[in-house]
Amino acid sequence: MADTATRYTTSATNGKIPDLPPKHQNGASVDNSTEEDPWCNASNPHQLHFEDITSAAFKVKNGILVTPCMKSHLSELTGMEIFLKKDFLQYTGSFKERGASYALLMLPEEQKRKGVISASLGNHALALCYHGKRLNIPVTVVMPIVAPIMKIQSCQQLGANVVVQGHDMGEAKQIAMRLSKERGLVYINGYDHPHIMAGQGTLGLEVVEQVANIDAIIVPVGGGGLIAGVALAIKTLHPNVKVIGVESERCASFTAAIKAGKPVPVPIQSTLADGLAVPMVGYNAFITAAPLIDKLVVVKEEWIAMAILRLVELEKCVVEGAGASGLAAILAGHLDEFKGKRVVIPLCGGNIDTTILGRCLERGLAVDGRLLKFTVTVSDRPGGIAELTKLLSSMGVSIKDIIHERAWITSDIFSVQVKVVCETRDVKHGKQLMKALSENYTNVHFDENVFYGEIPSPLNENGNGVSAGKH
Ligand SMILES: Cc1ncc(COP(=O)(O)O)c(C=O)c1O
């Protein structure tokens, strides 16, 4: 625990964010324990003020893009008037630059020379490295060994000191806190440092200038810094705008915090929305955001994949899972009360690996009922498989993969089992295919788990595999 002397308090600073927490004799702004961050203190959380955000907006305007917030083609599909705030267009591909550049600009001159440190898997590290280089402030990032190689290399190319250590974010953070103490570097928490939250709030200020009469904004929640800043900016200027938080089902740490009345650690599972995989929300973020959030929803993986697909197909936007989760919440039907209303969705990050993007697109197609897998038993006589492929081609179904198995089939020596992965136009087309197969074959089984074993198919509301035909 930090002792009282090393904490700052809101009252002692008149509600303003102090330049640095009190220093040790050697000038290092560090806590007296390796694990504790003096900026983010459980027993003395800092509630952000609107003026912090306006001050951030003024300071960051030279280094940060005012990204477009445009009416979307998705309006028809969703029944809402959707506006997309395209913050993935920032230089390093995410909104994280807003907070990172403000946090760096707010350092005292002496600290600017010494530098900063942080632990991050991706977007925050990239943002810090880029703006550190731009502002000539040394940056050290500790990235766990599970961090994507591409992101590690990008941080190195930006001239940062990149330490690849620790099995996960928890370990990386402990290493970073220790280095912060040893080297006199300020630790910058990527979601809970007050300057980070203030910087993220500038996205909210821009949105209200760009779109009139907003009814709601849907904000992805990881550690809570983005929603804290954005909710405060928007609710201060337009109290009637509803602020909706979205979490991944696999890491619903804000939902857990609301239930417990304080940030609590939750177990996390891997998710497409890796930017949201923070096991415990920040103390400052929680105290700032909790009173301002009107509704919190959690989304399943398949809707995130579907949202990524929709954004590529309809908007020509490549967005990562975390950035697509706002749209995912709408597609999943969690926000139907906003039908006919004007809704803003920040597309807050675009850093998705090409291989993951490919898998998301396939997964989205599967959820959409446009990529189907089925097994059918056909006659082993000449022309048996040809008949099947003729049926598929007559329906405009495109075969992606086909294999047939003879040796292990138990029922009929003159039969062969054929496994097909195919592409259909939509759910309706998929259902027509099922019907045609069941009319022509006695043993057909559709499997919704085309690639990943966990996608409930819209073809079948209860999410189980679908068997058709006369068994
Ligand atoms: C793309 C993207 N969206 C949303 C978030 C969530 O932001 P926060 O951790 O401030 O809640 C993150 C966090 O890394 C992110 O990278």
The ligand as a Gaussian input file, in Angstrom:
#p B3LYP/6-31G(d) Opt

LIG

0 1
 C       -9.237000      -0.857000     -29.709000
 C       -9.572000      -0.714000     -28.275000
 N      -10.814000      -0.401000     -27.932000
 C      -11.174000      -0.242000     -26.656000
 C      -10.272000      -0.404000     -25.633000
 C      -10.717000      -0.240000     -24.213000
 O      -10.177000       0.905000     -23.620000
 P      -10.028000       0.983000     -22.063000
 O       -9.012000      -0.020000     -21.637000
 O       -9.608000       2.387000     -21.795000
 O      -11.381000       0.672000     -21.484000
 C       -8.940000      -0.724000     -25.935000
 C       -7.932000      -0.903000     -24.918000
 O       -6.803000      -1.258000     -25.169000
 C       -8.576000      -0.886000     -27.303000
 O       -7.322000      -1.195000     -27.666000

